[in-house]
């Protein structure tokens, strides 16, 4: 094509720019400072006898090639070109030197009588084509026929989360990430690919280096790239586990050459993003007096009491407590340290990484720390056989108050400002003789989740004949979860007495869970090009065995107050125990066929045949096929549009399965439960009972069929990229527990009863360019997905019926507030209760002359239909800046009850309640109806409370500076960058609650993280 040469040169220039850091890594040395003549090339191996030769490596334009490898063929004697493209090497006459560099064709040079060589490298257009990781292999991006989103490691580094999931928010179209909590260790987001595909578990499958795993088991710094398989064509190779998408994570591997040592670290602190503004004790008491007057009752607070609340003269009896602010009083300090070393020779390459992460919470005794070790090794036994080993180990400890974070936050949202937190003498008070969130956080004991995880794999690649490889993986995962919870004894008092009014009982609970999983895979992989025809084939087998064991024990009344933490010390009469074991297995065969003609016409077919122990024998096997085609219009001889580099149309259809929504590993079997002891002959005997949930021997897979149409294009020398996808997905035979009569006395069995449809589209655009010393990159993505229930086999319930979306709010439509008595009389009756002026006015949707339960409707869903992201990065000389904006729209939310309702459950009020209906200001559009302690008719779900939860959030802003290499190279440092970063800097929204992203009702706030960090490479 006319524009091909321009495109290739631009790509090669970018590759050279990006590889500058890699070149400096090789120049840095592993542990010793560089000598004063560091600008000269460094030898990588013990030099063999011979004369010293020098040379310069350039490209076709005469530009020095930095970091090219000059290797004596058949040895490890090599050198790397410096900043000027120079190298120095000892070599005997007659030996051959191989010069190689990414983006260029290798060249062989024979050492002759001369001592100086000027070598020009030719561009390799095939080498610059982007490779994408797919199921059980890789493919050229330009030849993909499935919908796959990718992200590289540079988008993940220097972020302050220990969980990769949160970093993906806003980065790719069709990927929704919802973070519901900022609690350290429990702040991992909920990730969904192309909406909610089922009414049960809709989590995507996660595969790390070919082995099924979890997002929490990999450190972000260890990731090389991530591919998300979104449509059936890309996912079908994984069969029954791929209905909700597949996330493929490839970790960093070693490379041939000297050892490269890198350190990345940061420190920082946190603050809550958005919190409700609760009123102080004076305003609280004033509003409560008003509520009592509206109810015809005497005011609970006198004018004298109001005065004391205001002047603070008697805090023990007339307090002005900020419960939430006191509970969230910590700074939330955190730090992270990542050290890696990688390198290798012609025979073996290695990568070793160690990471330590420590993060305090905003609540006292809240912390999360994690220690990771990952080692990847590749050994080339001979020309045909390669052996790989991957090992990942981590230990994490999540600490929280024993009462539970959600309980404490719930308490603090409810505890009123007129109740003291702590008296002057140091004693703690009680709210309504129930609880004290601050005291429980400080002195109530701790709960720890200690997670020890090991995952190791041994792999083999054997070249049988040209183009045919045999590959195999044997992997094991072992996880040990230890969860000790020690509730301390606490005493609570009144203001005028040192005699406790309540003393809690200490208790120690130990919970252990052990998981072992074995994963075996073997497959033949064939790829061969015959002229213009390229054929690929894959045939494989895999099996998984999973076992889980649980054990729990508990005792109360341990002696020595709160210092003894051994369960044997507790009272035997209070002990409880529980234990069980479950297991399941999965066996599969799979295959794939690829065909490409002249890189223009593309075809792919996949088939996987799965069997699971979770279903009965006659229902446990299923076949899951997919087909996809592609047409690269830009490669046609008649297509002569110079500014179009690549234009591809693609389409796919496939069938996927899901087994992960079953309620247990044995849903088709009648199981037994222990602990049902019985008395016979004045003796107590241990007994068992049939499980309370019915079995169903007709269960089988959920099945998801999906078709996808897409366009991929690049323009103007790859400076502009564009992608579009339309998809339609239907999931049938969804596993549900439909309602059954209570008179049966047992729980409902699982049934294949539901059907859900997802459809939508995705758009992604990007632009990159270099102007003088400025380099910039901007990308945007947008996706919209609609979900609709199509069938429930008669099991419809309000808010979850045929025609409704998933995660729906269901209630009345509110037409404002009754202004006065005349307004009440002119409205139909309301079954929610006899209204008064100031109450909410509900709409009679069916025109029946009254408002009742039949007038309710779906008010929206708290799963966003629209997701979007905008990322921007710019570099000027040694300065760089990047930003990521993410948001969601067409989504509803309801603030938690303690925020939306005044005095809820004896609780407090917020600034929103100041803008209320009153007799002196009967505003029908006020933000809140009349105050009352008896307003249950106003607290039913309605459109008055369901709000627009759309938002736009600056996820990350980062500014960095890389020190000049002339300065750092003196100390053996090839790259030194310092930076500052802020996560969740601001949120734009009209939502009245906490952070609109946290729609599930969790109370612990999302956090704004400030950090300073450094990246060093030796």
C-alpha angles and dihedrals in degrees: 000000000000094000096043097096092048091049093050094050092049092050092048092050090052091048091053090049093049093046094056090091090051091053092052089050091061091047093050102073125221104265112344131081117257115256121245091266091057092137089076120086117272119228114237101203142023106294120242121222114279143096124300115254129185134196150160126239118207138165126241091280094052094254113145114252108226118209099013114157119236107194131179103230114250095015140072091241104124147139138203124228116245132224090291095046091254127141137181124203140163111232139153121241113266098031120120123240120206114208115196139169133163112270093022134087116254115252131199121216125185116219110239137169095297121089099207128062133188109198128187120204121212121223117255109212094189093054093060095057111114116248119212126202112237133171109308094348150011135274138188109266092228090058098049116123097181131074106262128163119201137193128185130219095259089070092057106044125103095018116134100230123100089205120077093207094072091052092060094063110119094000101102136025117250094025116109120194120186119185112199102177140028095205110132109255093012097061098096112131128237107250123202128176114216096345131291109334097180142017092244132041107353097173119137121243113254121211121183117192090339097312126101110250143137134274091241093059096069128067114228091231091059095057120106096181143334127222120192114201105210109170132053094254092060096038104039093088085072093050118184096022097049105070092105097042134274128254113206115195121189117194126213118278134199124264134210114268139054121336116279118207121197133180125192121179142159141178129199152134139243143227132185114268104212127000132170118261105235116196124246124252096269094054091040092054092044092053092045090054088053092050091052091049090051088054092049093250134128117269111259095211124059125213089254090055091049089052092052092048088054100045096039093222095142110031094168092062103019103035131180100202127180098202097172095045092048093048092049094045101121124101095229096226117195140177137182132196126189124182123181138174126189138166141111150174136253089283104040139019127191142187124191124180133178125189134183122190126183125177131172121208130230089252122072115260091022117126144140126200129173135185118199132187122182127178126182121185131182120188123188102210093181139329092292106033129067124176122199132190126189123187128180124179129174139170119195131181120196113190125192137156111284092240089066129253095251092050092049093048090047090051092049092050088054105037109102127233092236090065115084118235095203130000124233091259091058098256118134123238129216129235108230088337088290116092150337112212095195094050092047091051093049103036109009098094132253141272120210132195107200110189121189114184133178126182122175134168138185117205137185134199115191122183102215098176134340106306097004122101134177113213131184140175130193112188138171132193123198122184129180118188118191116186113180115177118190115188110198128216111257133184126209130195147188123245096257103041140061091203111102116245090197135017120186126219120244119234137179121206124184119195122181129182125183124194128188123180128179120197124188125182134173129170144161116231122195127185125166138156121215108186105295093351121090118186128188129181135177130189121177151159131210139173134186131197120191129186128182126188125188132192128175131178133174139184134175137209100041112186126242090048109255103343100082115077103173114113094218089069093066126094114279092215091063097047125122129184136190134176141161144156132220134181141178138177138205128201124189147171120198142177143184135196124197128185130179128179114203090330086286108088115045132188134176133177128184133188130181126181112199135185126188134190090221092080131054118272095257092050105034102090126073139168120225117191133178137185131194138175135192137193121199099204091180090067094059114111091230093054105094105162103139097199094053112085099175134004120176134173119198139176135184146180129190148156122230135182139219130200100162098088094072114115093231142357091264107044093143095050131075106239134190134235126210130213098068097124120184137195123238125168093352089304127112113227128189112251142185135212137200110266115268092236120077120237125232120206093190096068120129141157128313105238127210122193117191138176126193136189120195146175125205122186142164126194143187099024093320091303091120125044131185135184133177132179134180116192138182120193130180124186117196135179089037111186110244141158102231120200117274129183114283088225090076089071094216137089122266117266124236113266137184092241115126137082125190132180126209122185135162148113140257132209129190129179132176140180132190132176146156123224114180108302091348123096121179141173129190128181136176134187134186132182136177125192131177123200125200134176109232103177140006100170090245095311094118117150129180107285093012106065137122108292095026126114120240120263090027132174112223125194150094128322108240121213095192132269129323104255099199145335092286090055090052093049093050093055129080120257119275122220090208089075141296104299127225130197106288095034125116119272116221126202123245097226098178094043090234094142094253140059114241140142091292089067094066123106142173108286098190141290131275091219107089117242092197127049127174141173138190123192127183134180132177134180128195114185103301096348123090138179133183136180136186122200118188133176150159133218141182089046131125132213141178123213113238114271093255089062103038100043123058113234091000110186090350091311137130143276137248135215089265089070091061088073094063139135112271134170089250092048107030095181110171089199097050119139091242136025123238117308115254141151088217104049102121090138088065094050100064116110110277141146088266089073101030105087139187104267097187114137146169117213133187096227097184140002118184133178122186143175126203114208116235113271091227087066102040098042090068088069098044092261116132095185134014120177128174123194148169123219138186124194121203094005094170142352126210111207144126092220114126098207130073118291107341090220090066095072099151095079100256111153104205105099127240110247140232108224125206117192145168121203149169135217116202129179124186 
